[in-house]
């Protein structure tokens, strides 16, 4: 019975952790916002012990900052730290692209070819929402094709830390026009099963997007 209770408690803790994490990533909880246990208990219908355990897990992930005698708050990531995290993410995404070339099947090549056509259509029709959705889908497919689950977990954790900064990556029509050739190059190199070229193309794509974001955020 004790083992069953422990499993139920852990499942509840994991669920609350996931919901708070989602709230942070989506911007419902913003950097430096105080996280009051009583409010979280009410919002997520959880006990204080479950909320405390969830906040501990999120502190380990770098999303929450514990303040002595003052509870916790959403950790603020500086632009400099966000840049460092992005550099690491780019390297890992490049690795995933290279690994994808080793694992991709003919059927999966056909799937990427279809996604390629959708990206072109979204760019030509200046549909920023569709383009962003397809970009997200492409990266998820490449991570899955890489077969490296650890890379996926690390990326999830790091991307969550810089979600506040990446939310500013608005895919405007001009950005779509500039990013499209790099998106297509990533797909083409993976489908051609060229690992080094796929890695280079992925890093070029992500560095370009990061550069556009920095330029858009610059004063003046």
MDTraj code that builds the backbone (N, CA, C; nanometers):
import mdtraj as md
import numpy as np

residues = "UNK UNK UNK UNK UNK UNK UNK UNK UNK UNK UNK UNK UNK UNK UNK UNK UNK UNK UNK UNK UNK UNK UNK UNK UNK UNK UNK UNK UNK UNK UNK UNK UNK UNK UNK UNK UNK UNK UNK UNK UNK UNK UNK UNK UNK UNK UNK UNK UNK UNK UNK UNK UNK UNK UNK UNK UNK UNK UNK UNK UNK UNK UNK UNK UNK UNK UNK UNK UNK UNK UNK UNK UNK UNK UNK UNK UNK UNK UNK UNK UNK UNK UNK UNK UNK UNK UNK UNK UNK UNK UNK UNK UNK UNK UNK UNK UNK UNK UNK UNK UNK UNK UNK UNK UNK UNK UNK UNK UNK UNK UNK UNK UNK UNK UNK UNK UNK UNK UNK UNK UNK UNK UNK UNK UNK UNK UNK UNK UNK UNK UNK UNK UNK UNK UNK UNK UNK UNK UNK UNK UNK UNK UNK UNK UNK UNK UNK UNK UNK UNK UNK UNK UNK UNK UNK UNK UNK UNK UNK UNK UNK UNK UNK UNK UNK UNK UNK UNK UNK UNK UNK UNK UNK UNK UNK UNK UNK UNK UNK UNK UNK UNK UNK UNK UNK UNK UNK UNK UNK UNK UNK UNK UNK UNK UNK UNK UNK UNK UNK UNK UNK UNK UNK UNK UNK UNK UNK UNK UNK UNK UNK UNK UNK UNK UNK UNK UNK UNK UNK UNK".split()
xyz = np.array([
    [0.0828, -0.1205, 0.0000],
    [0.0000, 0.0000, 0.0000],
    [0.0862, 0.1255, 0.0000],
    [0.1964, 0.1183, 0.0776],
    [0.2864, 0.2332, 0.0854],
    [0.3495, 0.2616, -0.0505],
    [0.3835, 0.1531, -0.1226],
    [0.4436, 0.1693, -0.2551],
    [0.3441, 0.2352, -0.3500],
    [0.2189, 0.1927, -0.3424],
    [0.1149, 0.2516, -0.4274],
    [0.0956, 0.3990, -0.3953],
    [0.0938, 0.4326, -0.2654],
    [0.0788, 0.5727, -0.2248],
    [0.1945, 0.6569, -0.2774],
    [0.3159, 0.6001, -0.2718],
    [0.4339, 0.6723, -0.3195],
    [0.4240, 0.6986, -0.4698],
    [0.3714, 0.5998, -0.5429],
    [0.3567, 0.6173, -0.6877],
    [0.2535, 0.7248, -0.7203],
    [0.1441, 0.7251, -0.6450],
    [0.0405, 0.8261, -0.6658],
    [0.0956, 0.9647, -0.6362],
    [0.1737, 0.9754, -0.5266],
    [0.2332, 1.1041, -0.4887],
    [0.3279, 1.1518, -0.5983],
    [0.4112, 1.0595, -0.6489],
    [0.5080, 1.0963, -0.7519],
    [0.4366, 1.1401, -0.8794],
    [0.3299, 1.0693, -0.9148],
    [0.2547, 1.1061, -1.0347],
    [0.1933, 1.2444, -1.0189],
    [0.1418, 1.2730, -0.8990],
    [0.0838, 1.4046, -0.8726],
    [0.1910, 1.5121, -0.8807],
    [0.3082, 1.4839, -0.8227],
    [0.4184, 1.5802, -0.8264],
    [0.4629, 1.6061, -0.9700],
    [0.4760, 1.5003, -1.0485],
    [0.5182, 1.5158, -1.1880],
    [0.4175, 1.5986, -1.2669],
    [0.2889, 1.5754, -1.2397],
    [0.1843, 1.6489, -1.3112],
    [0.1888, 1.7974, -1.2770],
    [0.2062, 1.8292, -1.1487],
    [0.2126, 1.9694, -1.1062],
    [0.3391, 2.0346, -1.1610],
    [0.4500, 1.9618, -1.1566],
    [0.5753, 2.0138, -1.2127],
    [0.5574, 2.0487, -1.3599],
    [0.4943, 1.9590, -1.4341],
    [0.4731, 1.9817, -1.5775],
    [0.3838, 2.1027, -1.6020],
    [0.2821, 2.1192, -1.5197],
    [0.1889, 2.2313, -1.5400],
    [0.2547, 2.3655, -1.5068],
    [0.3354, 2.3675, -1.4007],
    [0.4055, 2.4920, -1.3678],
    [0.5099, 2.5227, -1.4750],
    [0.5787, 2.4185, -1.5212],
    [0.6782, 2.4375, -1.6275],
    [0.6121, 2.4967, -1.7523],
    [0.4973, 2.4431, -1.7890],
    [0.4249, 2.4933, -1.9057],
    [0.3847, 2.6391, -1.8867],
    [0.3417, 2.6734, -1.7654],
    [0.3022, 2.8120, -1.7367],
    [0.4204, 2.9071, -1.7524],
    [0.5391, 2.8614, -1.7135],
    [0.6590, 2.9443, -1.7274],
    [0.6969, 2.9582, -1.8746],
    [0.6990, 2.8452, -1.9465],
    [0.7383, 2.8465, -2.0876],
    [0.6414, 2.9298, -2.1709],
    [0.5129, 2.9213, -2.1387],
    [0.4114, 2.9956, -2.2149],
    [0.4021, 3.1425, -2.1762],
    [0.4735, 3.1812, -2.0694],
    [0.4716, 3.3209, -2.0281],
    [0.3598, 3.3568, -1.9327],
    [0.2841, 3.2561, -1.8858],
    [0.1804, 3.2844, -1.7859],
    [0.2437, 3.3229, -1.6522],
    [0.3612, 3.2668, -1.6259],
    [0.4435, 3.3073, -1.5116],
    [0.5685, 3.3719, -1.5704],
    [0.5973, 3.4939, -1.5329],
    [0.7032, 3.5708, -1.5987],
    [0.8285, 3.5784, -1.5118],
    [0.9442, 3.6091, -1.5722],
    [1.0689, 3.6190, -1.4963],
    [1.0573, 3.7110, -1.3763],
    [1.1122, 3.6648, -1.2644],
    [1.1149, 3.7355, -1.1352],
    [0.9805, 3.7353, -1.0625],
    [0.8803, 3.6718, -1.1196],
    [0.7506, 3.6667, -1.0516],
    [0.7589, 3.5763, -0.9293],
    [0.7104, 3.6270, -0.8158],
    [0.7070, 3.5481, -0.6933],
    [0.6113, 3.4315, -0.7105],
    [0.6508, 3.3175, -0.6582],
    [0.5689, 3.1969, -0.6657],
    [0.5243, 3.1626, -0.5239],
    [0.4032, 3.1992, -0.4915],
    [0.3495, 3.1813, -0.3569],
    [0.2860, 3.0430, -0.3469],
    [0.3352, 2.9636, -0.2527],
    [0.2919, 2.8249, -0.2423],
    [0.1409, 2.8123, -0.2280],
    [0.0815, 2.8957, -0.1446],
    [-0.0636, 2.8866, -0.1224],
    [-0.1402, 2.9100, -0.2522],
    [-0.0939, 3.0061, -0.3316],
    [-0.1602, 3.0345, -0.4590],
    [-0.1445, 2.9180, -0.5562],
    [-0.0246, 2.8598, -0.5586],
    [-0.0001, 2.7467, -0.6480],
    [-0.0820, 2.6252, -0.6062],
    [-0.0954, 2.6051, -0.4753],
    [-0.1771, 2.4935, -0.4251],
    [-0.3210, 2.5075, -0.4731],
    [-0.3709, 2.6292, -0.4662],
    [-0.5085, 2.6546, -0.5083],
    [-0.5242, 2.6409, -0.6589],
    [-0.4301, 2.6986, -0.7327],
    [-0.4409, 2.6977, -0.8787],
    [-0.4298, 2.5582, -0.9369],
    [-0.3402, 2.4762, -0.8790],
    [-0.3155, 2.3436, -0.9348],
    [-0.3796, 2.2319, -0.8534],
    [-0.4613, 2.2706, -0.7538],
    [-0.5343, 2.1736, -0.6724],
    [-0.4396, 2.0667, -0.6171],
    [-0.3337, 2.1139, -0.5517],
    [-0.2307, 2.0233, -0.5004],
    [-0.1973, 2.0580, -0.3560],
    [-0.1414, 1.9609, -0.2862],
    [-0.1000, 1.9837, -0.1481],
    [0.0263, 2.0684, -0.1449],
    [0.0546, 2.1262, -0.0303],
    [0.1739, 2.2095, -0.0169],
    [0.3009, 2.1276, -0.0387],
    [0.3011, 2.0028, 0.0097],
    [0.4210, 1.9196, -0.0066],
    [0.4468, 1.8892, -0.1537],
    [0.3397, 1.8669, -0.2306],
    [0.3554, 1.8404, -0.3739],
    [0.4087, 1.9645, -0.4451],
    [0.3554, 2.0806, -0.4114],
    [0.4004, 2.2054, -0.4734],
    [0.5465, 2.2318, -0.4399],
    [0.5845, 2.2104, -0.3143],
    [0.7245, 2.2319, -0.2749],
    [0.8173, 2.1394, -0.3523],
    [0.7769, 2.0132, -0.3669],
    [0.8597, 1.9178, -0.4410],
    [0.8697, 1.9584, -0.5878],
    [0.7593, 2.0077, -0.6436],
    [0.7602, 2.0521, -0.7833],
    [0.8535, 2.1712, -0.8017],
    [0.8485, 2.2657, -0.7085],
    [0.9364, 2.3827, -0.7168],
    [1.0829, 2.3422, -0.7043],
    [1.1087, 2.2409, -0.6216],
    [1.2464, 2.1906, -0.6091],
    [1.2935, 2.1342, -0.7433],
    [1.2079, 2.0535, -0.8078],
    [1.2446, 1.9959, -0.9374],
    [1.2710, 2.1052, -1.0410],
    [1.1877, 2.2081, -1.0404],
    [1.2027, 2.3167, -1.1374],
    [1.3250, 2.4027, -1.1083],
    [1.3640, 2.4098, -0.9809],
    [1.4873, 2.4805, -0.9464],
    [1.6077, 2.4049, -1.0021],
    [1.6019, 2.2719, -0.9945],
    [1.7092, 2.1895, -1.0504],
    [1.7180, 2.2099, -1.2018],
    [1.6027, 2.2289, -1.2660],
    [1.5994, 2.2504, -1.4110],
    [1.6417, 2.3916, -1.4514],
    [1.6564, 2.4800, -1.3531],
    [1.6972, 2.6165, -1.3837],
    [1.5833, 2.7101, -1.4177],
    [1.4597, 2.6672, -1.3916],
    [1.3441, 2.7513, -1.4225],
    [1.2976, 2.8335, -1.3033],
    [1.3287, 2.7858, -1.1846],
    [1.2841, 2.8509, -1.0611],
    [1.4046, 2.8808, -0.9744],
    [1.3990, 2.9914, -0.9044],
    [1.5064, 3.0320, -0.8136],
    [1.4525, 3.0349, -0.6711],
    [1.5162, 2.9594, -0.5828],
    [1.4764, 2.9588, -0.4423],
    [1.5398, 3.0786, -0.3721],
    [1.4604, 3.1496, -0.2921],
    [1.5087, 3.2654, -0.2178],
    [1.4964, 3.2348, -0.0691],
    [1.6072, 3.2431, 0.0015],
    [1.6072, 3.2067, 0.1432],
    [1.5054, 3.2898, 0.2214],
    [1.4199, 3.2186, 0.2914],
    [1.3158, 3.2787, 0.3768],
    [1.2107, 3.3583, 0.2990],
    [1.2137, 3.3482, 0.1660],
    [1.1167, 3.4255, 0.0866],
    [1.0473, 3.3406, -0.0200],
    [1.0678, 3.2100, -0.0149],
    [1.0001, 3.1228, -0.1104],
    [1.0754, 3.1092, -0.2409],
    [1.0050, 3.1262, -0.3505],
    [1.0654, 3.1049, -0.4821],
    [1.0102, 3.2058, -0.5821],
    [1.0819, 3.2190, -0.6932],
    [1.0360, 3.3046, -0.8021],
    [1.0832, 3.2445, -0.9338],
    [1.0214, 3.2875, -1.0409],
    [1.0637, 3.2431, -1.1735],
    [1.2019, 3.3009, -1.2012],
    [1.2960, 3.2145, -1.2391],
    [1.4327, 3.2620, -1.2596],
    [1.4417, 3.3457, -1.3866],
    [1.5036, 3.4611, -1.3741],
    [1.5261, 3.5487, -1.4895],
    [1.6600, 3.5132, -1.5536],
    [1.6584, 3.4908, -1.6822],
    [1.7799, 3.4595, -1.7573],
    [1.8228, 3.5854, -1.8318],
    [1.9452, 3.6290, -1.8086],
    [1.9946, 3.7504, -1.8735],
    [2.0150, 3.7260, -2.0228],
    [2.0167, 3.8315, -2.1030],
    [2.0437, 3.8147, -2.2464],
    [2.1767, 3.7440, -2.2726],
    [2.2778, 3.7731, -2.1894],
    [2.4083, 3.7091, -2.2089],
    [2.3989, 3.5588, -2.1850],
    [2.3308, 3.5201, -2.0762],
    [2.3155, 3.3774, -2.0473],
    [2.2293, 3.3101, -2.1536],
    [2.1251, 3.3803, -2.1977],
    [2.0399, 3.3252, -2.3034],
    [2.1216, 3.2985, -2.4294],
    [2.2158, 3.3880, -2.4585],
    [2.3024, 3.3684, -2.5740],
    [2.3891, 3.2448, -2.5596],
    [2.4410, 3.2227, -2.4387],
    [2.5230, 3.1036, -2.4138],
    [2.4407, 2.9764, -2.4285],
    [2.3189, 2.9789, -2.3735],
    [2.2313, 2.8621, -2.3833],
    [2.1964, 2.8340, -2.5290],
    [2.1693, 2.9397, -2.6037],
    [2.1351, 2.9237, -2.7450],
    [2.2504, 2.8618, -2.8222],
    [2.3735, 2.9008, -2.7902],
    [2.4905, 2.8424, -2.8566],
    [2.4959, 2.6913, -2.8347],
    [2.4670, 2.6492, -2.7118],
    [2.4679, 2.5061, -2.6807],
    [2.3567, 2.4347, -2.7568],
    [2.2382, 2.4967, -2.7585],
    [2.1247, 2.4369, -2.8298],
    [2.1554, 2.4204, -2.9781],
    [2.2205, 2.5200, -3.0356],
    [2.2542, 2.5130, -3.1780],
    [2.3475, 2.3953, -3.2049],
    [2.4456, 2.3764, -3.1174],
    [2.5393, 2.2652, -3.1349],
    [2.4669, 2.1308, -3.1260],
    [2.3751, 2.1188, -3.0308],
    [2.3016, 1.9931, -3.0146],
    [2.2083, 1.9695, -3.1325],
    [2.1409, 2.0749, -3.1782],
    [2.0510, 2.0605, -3.2933],
    [2.1304, 2.0215, -3.4182],
    [2.2518, 2.0745, -3.4299],
    [2.3368, 2.0355, -3.5416],
    [2.3713, 1.8877, -3.5357],
    [2.4021, 1.8394, -3.4153],
    [2.4300, 1.6969, -3.3959],
    [2.3091, 1.6131, -3.4359],
    [2.1905, 1.6571, -3.3941],
    [2.0682, 1.5833, -3.4273],
    [2.0482, 1.5751, -3.5784],
    [2.0771, 1.6845, -3.6478],
    [2.0631, 1.6845, -3.7936],
    [2.1593, 1.5845, -3.8571],
    [2.2824, 1.5810, -3.8064],
    [2.3809, 1.4865, -3.8598],
    [2.3381, 1.3423, -3.8343],
    [2.2907, 1.3148, -3.7131],
    [2.2469, 1.1794, -3.6786],
    [2.1240, 1.1390, -3.7597],
    [2.0388, 1.2367, -3.7900],
    [1.9176, 1.2065, -3.8668],
    [1.9517, 1.1490, -4.0037],
    [2.0617, 1.1950, -4.0625],
    [2.0995, 1.1460, -4.1957],
    [2.1342, 0.9973, -4.1923],
    [2.1766, 0.9496, -4.0766],
    [2.2168, 0.8094, -4.0635],
    [2.0971, 0.7172, -4.0443],
    [1.9862, 0.7732, -3.9980],
    [1.8716, 0.6902, -3.9607],
    [1.7514, 0.7038, -4.0528],
    [1.7472, 0.8082, -4.1330],
    [1.6263, 0.8378, -4.2093],
    [1.5963, 0.7296, -4.3133],
    [1.4693, 0.6924, -4.3229],
    [1.4250, 0.5935, -4.4205],
    [1.3690, 0.6642, -4.5439],
    [1.3449, 0.5860, -4.6482],
    [1.2877, 0.6447, -4.7696],
    [1.1497, 0.7044, -4.7415],
    [1.0719, 0.6374, -4.6575],
    [0.9386, 0.6889, -4.6236],
    [0.9492, 0.8212, -4.5486],
    [1.0482, 0.8306, -4.4601],
    [1.0668, 0.9542, -4.3838],
    [1.1205, 1.0668, -4.4719],
    [1.1980, 1.0303, -4.5731],
    [1.2424, 1.1306, -4.6707],
    [1.1212, 1.1901, -4.7421],
    [1.0262, 1.1053, -4.7755],
    [0.9041, 1.1537, -4.8408],
    [0.8269, 1.2484, -4.7488],
    [0.8248, 1.2181, -4.6186],
    [0.7563, 1.3050, -4.5222],
    [0.8236, 1.4420, -4.5156],
    [0.9575, 1.4426, -4.5119],
    [1.0290, 1.5703, -4.5084],
    [1.0101, 1.6482, -4.6387],
    [1.0013, 1.5764, -4.7486],
    [0.9782, 1.6436, -4.8773],
    [0.8421, 1.7132, -4.8774],
    [0.7426, 1.6486, -4.8170],
    [0.6096, 1.7100, -4.8079],
    [0.6132, 1.8326, -4.7179],
    [0.6869, 1.8230, -4.6078],
    [0.6999, 1.9372, -4.5171],
    [0.7729, 2.0518, -4.5869],
    [0.8704, 2.0163, -4.6689],
    [0.9448, 2.1170, -4.7466],
    [0.8489, 2.1979, -4.8339],
    [0.7587, 2.1279, -4.9005],
    [0.6623, 2.1959, -4.9870],
    [0.5697, 2.2866, -4.9062],
    [0.5321, 2.2417, -4.7866],
    [0.4453, 2.3230, -4.7010],
    [0.5166, 2.4502, -4.6554],
    [0.6460, 2.4393, -4.6255],
    [0.7232, 2.5576, -4.5866],
    [0.7262, 2.6604, -4.6994],
    [0.7465, 2.6128, -4.8204],
    [0.7508, 2.7036, -4.9353],
    [0.6165, 2.7744, -4.9518],
    [0.5088, 2.6983, -4.9393],
    [0.3749, 2.7574, -4.9525],
    [0.3500, 2.8622, -4.8449],
    [0.3877, 2.8295, -4.7205],
    [0.3675, 2.9243, -4.6102],
    [0.4463, 3.0526, -4.6331],
    [0.5692, 3.0393, -4.6832],
    [0.6512, 3.1578, -4.7090],
    [0.5927, 3.2405, -4.8234],
    [0.5484, 3.1727, -4.9286],
    [0.4940, 3.2445, -5.0445],
    [0.3641, 3.3170, -5.0106],
    [0.2842, 3.2586, -4.9215],
    [0.1570, 3.3215, -4.8826],
    [0.1731, 3.4125, -4.7613],
    [0.2979, 3.4238, -4.7122],
    [0.3298, 3.5109, -4.5979],
    [0.2479, 3.4736, -4.4741],
    [0.2291, 3.3425, -4.4560],
    [0.1535, 3.2914, -4.3409],
    [0.2513, 3.2623, -4.2273],
    [0.2739, 3.3617, -4.1421],
    [0.3739, 3.3499, -4.0360],
    [0.3375, 3.2417, -3.9353],
    [0.2090, 3.2299, -3.9030],
    [0.1670, 3.1287, -3.8059],
    [0.1963, 2.9890, -3.8583],
    [0.1591, 2.9636, -3.9835],
    [0.1836, 2.8318, -4.0423],
    [0.3332, 2.8035, -4.0521],
    [0.4106, 2.9052, -4.0887],
    [0.5551, 2.8861, -4.1036],
    [0.6183, 2.8502, -3.9696],
    [0.5794, 2.9202, -3.8642],
    [0.6341, 2.8917, -3.7314],
    [0.5956, 2.7517, -3.6859],
    [0.4716, 2.7127, -3.7140],
    [0.4256, 2.5786, -3.6765],
    [0.5053, 2.4721, -3.7514],
    [0.5306, 2.4949, -3.8791],
    [0.6073, 2.3997, -3.9590],
    [0.7527, 2.3938, -3.9137],
    [0.8083, 2.5087, -3.8760],
    [0.9450, 2.5130, -3.8231],
    [0.9548, 2.4265, -3.6979],
    [0.8572, 2.4412, -3.6092],
    [0.8548, 2.3617, -3.4860],
    [0.8442, 2.2128, -3.5199],
    [0.7589, 2.1804, -3.6148],
    [0.7408, 2.0407, -3.6540],
    [0.8682, 1.9831, -3.7142],
    [0.9365, 2.0624, -3.7956],
    [1.0607, 2.0168, -3.8576],
    [1.1645, 1.9815, -3.7522],
    [1.1830, 2.0700, -3.6551],
    [1.2838, 2.0438, -3.5524],
    [1.2475, 1.9211, -3.4692],
    [1.1200, 1.9035, -3.4397],
    [1.0781, 1.7851, -3.3649],
    [1.1035, 1.6577, -3.4445],
    [1.0768, 1.6615, -3.5746],
    [1.1002, 1.5442, -3.6581],
    [1.2486, 1.5110, -3.6660],
    [1.3312, 1.6129, -3.6771],
    [1.4751, 1.5889, -3.6857],
    [1.5273, 1.5301, -3.5555],
    [1.4791, 1.5822, -3.4436],
    [1.5206, 1.5271, -3.3150],
    [1.4785, 1.3815, -3.3026],
    [1.3579, 1.3491, -3.3486],
    [1.3111, 1.2106, -3.3433],
    [1.3951, 1.1219, -3.4353],
    [1.4269, 1.1725, -3.5533],
    [1.5069, 1.0962, -3.6487],
    [1.6482, 1.0707, -3.5975],
    [1.6986, 1.1616, -3.5149],
    [1.8352, 1.1450, -3.4637],
    [1.8476, 1.0211, -3.3764],
    [1.7366, 0.9820, -3.3130],
    [1.7403, 0.8662, -3.2242],
    [1.8101, 0.8918, -3.0928],
    [1.8483, 1.0170, -3.0681],
    [1.9211, 1.0518, -2.9457],
    [1.8238, 1.1146, -2.8461],
    [1.7680, 1.0321, -2.7593],
    [1.6687, 1.0819, -2.6634],
    [1.7306, 1.1779, -2.5624],
    [1.8567, 1.1547, -2.5281],
    [1.9233, 1.2440, -2.4329],
    [1.9336, 1.3849, -2.4901],
    [1.9673, 1.3939, -2.6176],
    [1.9749, 1.5257, -2.6816],
    [1.8398, 1.5954, -2.6749],
    [1.7334, 1.5202, -2.6978],
    [1.6001, 1.5782, -2.6914],
    [1.5661, 1.6303, -2.5532],
    [1.6010, 1.5534, -2.4501],
    [1.5717, 1.5959, -2.3130],
    [1.6527, 1.7192, -2.2747],
    [1.7795, 1.7224, -2.3152],
    [1.8639, 1.8384, -2.2846],
    [1.8102, 1.9624, -2.3557],
    [1.7708, 1.9465, -2.4806],
    [1.7158, 2.0599, -2.5553],
    [1.5878, 2.1122, -2.4910],
    [1.5012, 2.0211, -2.4485],
    [1.3770, 2.0638, -2.3830],
    [1.4072, 2.1479, -2.2597],
    [1.5035, 2.1018, -2.1813],
    [1.5361, 2.1730, -2.0570],
    [1.5991, 2.3094, -2.0863],
    [1.6903, 2.3140, -2.1811],
    [1.7574, 2.4401, -2.2125],
    [1.6630, 2.5385, -2.2812],
    [1.5821, 2.4892, -2.3733],
    [1.4883, 2.5773, -2.4431],
    [1.3877, 2.6380, -2.3458],
    [1.3490, 2.5605, -2.2453],
    [1.2550, 2.6130, -2.1455],
    [1.3150, 2.7325, -2.0721],
    [1.4464, 2.7281, -2.0470],
    [1.5114, 2.8373, -1.9744],
    [1.5128, 2.9668, -2.0550],
    [1.5160, 2.9563, -2.1868],
    [1.5233, 3.0778, -2.2699],
    [1.3924, 3.1045, -2.3433],
    [1.2843, 3.0407, -2.2978],
    [1.1548, 3.0573, -2.3657],
    [1.1118, 3.2034, -2.3687],
    [1.1403, 3.2771, -2.2607],
    [1.1004, 3.4181, -2.2556],
    [1.1691, 3.4979, -2.3654],
    [1.2959, 3.4644, -2.3922],
    [1.3694, 3.5353, -2.4971],
    [1.3248, 3.4882, -2.6356],
    [1.3025, 3.3567, -2.6501],
    [1.2665, 3.3036, -2.7815],
    [1.1246, 3.3405, -2.8212],
    [1.0426, 3.3782, -2.7225],
    [0.9062, 3.4206, -2.7557],
    [0.9082, 3.5484, -2.8394],
    [1.0223, 3.6164, -2.8410],
    [1.0358, 3.7396, -2.9191],
    [1.0771, 3.7116, -3.0637],
    [1.0970, 3.5831, -3.0946],
    [1.1370, 3.5463, -3.2302],
    [1.0148, 3.5515, -3.3220],
    [0.9627, 3.6665, -3.3478],
    [0.8475, 3.6753, -3.4371],
    [0.8896, 3.6424, -3.5793],
    [0.8217, 3.5466, -3.6422],
    [0.8559, 3.5092, -3.7790],
    [0.7800, 3.5994, -3.8752],
    [0.8360, 3.7170, -3.9000],
    [0.7734, 3.8135, -3.9886],
    [0.8002, 3.7742, -4.1345],
    [0.7236, 3.8283, -4.2286],
    [0.7415, 3.7915, -4.3697],
    [0.8852, 3.8036, -4.4186],
    [0.9544, 3.9112, -4.3806],
    [1.0927, 3.9278, -4.4252],
    [1.1821, 3.8205, -4.3649],
    [1.1555, 3.7840, -4.2386],
    [1.2336, 3.6785, -4.1748],
    [1.2074, 3.5438, -4.2406],
    [1.0827, 3.5185, -4.2780],
    [1.0515, 3.3937, -4.3485],
    [1.1285, 3.3867, -4.4799],
    [1.1295, 3.4971, -4.5523],
    [1.1989, 3.5009, -4.6814],
    [1.3467, 3.4717, -4.6644],
    [1.4063, 3.5264, -4.5581],
    [1.5497, 3.5062, -4.5355],
    [1.5803, 3.3680, -4.4799],
    [1.4873, 3.3129, -4.4010],
    [1.5120, 3.1833, -4.3372],
    [1.4807, 3.0655, -4.4289],
    [1.3909, 3.0850, -4.5251],
    [1.3462, 2.9729, -4.6084],
    [1.4603, 2.8967, -4.6756],
    [1.5570, 2.9631, -4.7411],
    [1.6650, 2.8864, -4.8047],
    [1.7408, 2.7976, -4.7061],
    [1.7595, 2.8455, -4.5833],
    [1.8308, 2.7655, -4.4837],
    [1.7454, 2.6485, -4.4353],
    [1.6148, 2.6707, -4.4190],
    [1.5266, 2.5592, -4.3834],
    [1.5308, 2.4512, -4.4923],
    [1.5234, 2.4954, -4.6164],
    [1.5240, 2.3999, -4.7275],
    [1.6571, 2.3265, -4.7357],
    [1.7658, 2.3966, -4.7074],
    [1.8981, 2.3332, -4.7115],
    [1.9093, 2.2232, -4.6065],
    [1.8558, 2.2485, -4.4870],
    [1.8581, 2.1465, -4.3814],
    [1.7860, 2.0211, -4.4296],
    [1.6663, 2.0404, -4.4838],
    [1.5883, 1.9259, -4.5314],
    [1.6609, 1.8537, -4.6444],
    [1.7143, 1.9292, -4.7389],
    [1.7801, 1.8688, -4.8551],
    [1.9020, 1.7868, -4.8142],
    [1.9819, 1.8379, -4.7209],
    [2.1029, 1.7662, -4.6803],
    [2.0686, 1.6405, -4.6007],
    [1.9645, 1.6478, -4.5182],
    [1.9234, 1.5281, -4.4437],
    [1.8702, 1.4229, -4.5405],
    [1.7869, 1.4663, -4.6350],
    [1.7308, 1.3718, -4.7322],
    [1.8387, 1.3117, -4.8221],
    [1.9466, 1.3863, -4.8449],
    [2.0586, 1.3358, -4.9252],
    [2.1541, 1.2519, -4.8413],
    [2.1252, 1.2427, -4.7120],
    [2.2052, 1.1633, -4.6175],
    [2.3512, 1.2102, -4.6131],
    [2.3683, 1.3421, -4.6037],
    [2.5022, 1.4005, -4.5919],
    [2.5164, 1.4609, -4.4519],
    [2.5760, 1.3899, -4.3582],
    [2.5781, 1.4334, -4.2177],
    [2.6488, 1.5661, -4.1923],
    [2.7689, 1.5834, -4.2464],
    [2.8433, 1.7069, -4.2196],
    [2.7701, 1.8281, -4.2766],
    [2.7190, 1.8121, -4.3970],
    [2.6475, 1.9236, -4.4596],
    [2.5167, 1.9537, -4.3866],
    [2.4500, 1.8494, -4.3374],
    [2.3250, 1.8696, -4.2629],
    [2.3514, 1.9445, -4.1330],
    [2.4584, 1.9072, -4.0650],
    [2.4942, 1.9759, -3.9402],
    [2.5266, 2.1228, -3.9677],
    [2.6040, 2.1475, -4.0728],
    [2.6394, 2.2852, -4.1086],
    [2.5153, 2.3667, -4.1433],
    [2.4246, 2.3062, -4.2185],
    [2.3025, 2.3767, -4.2590],
    [2.2156, 2.4104, -4.1382],
    [2.2045, 2.3169, -4.0446],
    [2.1243, 2.3424, -3.9246],
    [2.1845, 2.4554, -3.8421],
    [2.3153, 2.4529, -3.8227],
    [2.3802, 2.5590, -3.7446],
    [2.3659, 2.6944, -3.8142],
    [2.3756, 2.6950, -3.9471],
    [2.3586, 2.8199, -4.0217],
    [2.2163, 2.8733, -4.0051],
    [2.1175, 2.7845, -4.0119],
    [1.9778, 2.8249, -3.9943],
    [1.9553, 2.8873, -3.8575],
    [1.9994, 2.8184, -3.7521],
    [1.9717, 2.8656, -3.6168],
    [2.0526, 2.9898, -3.5819],
    [2.1749, 2.9973, -3.6301],
    [2.2529, 3.1198, -3.6083],
    [2.1883, 3.2381, -3.6793],
    [2.1325, 3.2123, -3.7970],
    [2.0644, 3.3192, -3.8696],
    [1.9410, 3.3681, -3.7966],
    [1.8613, 3.2750, -3.7428],
    [1.7421, 3.3135, -3.6674],
    [1.7793, 3.3905, -3.5414],
    [1.8850, 3.3433, -3.4734],
    [1.9296, 3.4131, -3.3523],
    [1.9772, 3.5537, -3.3862],
    [2.0470, 3.5665, -3.4988],
    [2.0940, 3.6979, -3.5404],
    [1.9801, 3.7924, -3.5726],
    [1.8747, 3.7408, -3.6375],
    [1.7587, 3.8243, -3.6679],
    [1.6901, 3.8699, -3.5396],
    [1.6877, 3.7809, -3.4406],
    [1.6255, 3.8156, -3.3128],
    [1.7037, 3.9253, -3.2425],
    [1.8367, 3.9105, -3.2419],
    [1.9200, 4.0134, -3.1776],
    [1.9023, 4.1476, -3.2471],
    [1.8961, 4.1454, -3.3787],
    [1.8809, 4.2702, -3.4542],
    [1.7463, 4.3354, -3.4253],
    [1.6413, 4.2523, -3.4145],
    [1.5079, 4.3068, -3.3887],
    [1.4973, 4.3653, -3.2490],
    [1.5755, 4.3067, -3.1547],
    [1.5680, 4.3521, -3.0157],
    [1.6590, 4.4708, -2.9875],
    [1.7514, 4.4994, -3.0798],
    [1.8471, 4.6078, -3.0571],
    [1.7752, 4.7425, -3.0542],
    [1.8145, 4.8326, -2.9618],
    [1.7500, 4.9643, -2.9545],
    [1.7765, 5.0466, -3.0800],
    [1.6783, 5.1308, -3.1139],
    [1.6932, 5.2168, -3.2307],
    [1.6572, 5.1477, -3.3588],
])
top = md.Topology()
chain = top.add_chain()
for i, resn in enumerate(residues, 1):
    res = top.add_residue(resn, chain, resSeq=i)
    for name in ("N", "CA", "C"):
        top.add_atom(name, md.element.get_by_symbol(name[0]), res)
traj = md.Trajectory(xyz[None], top)
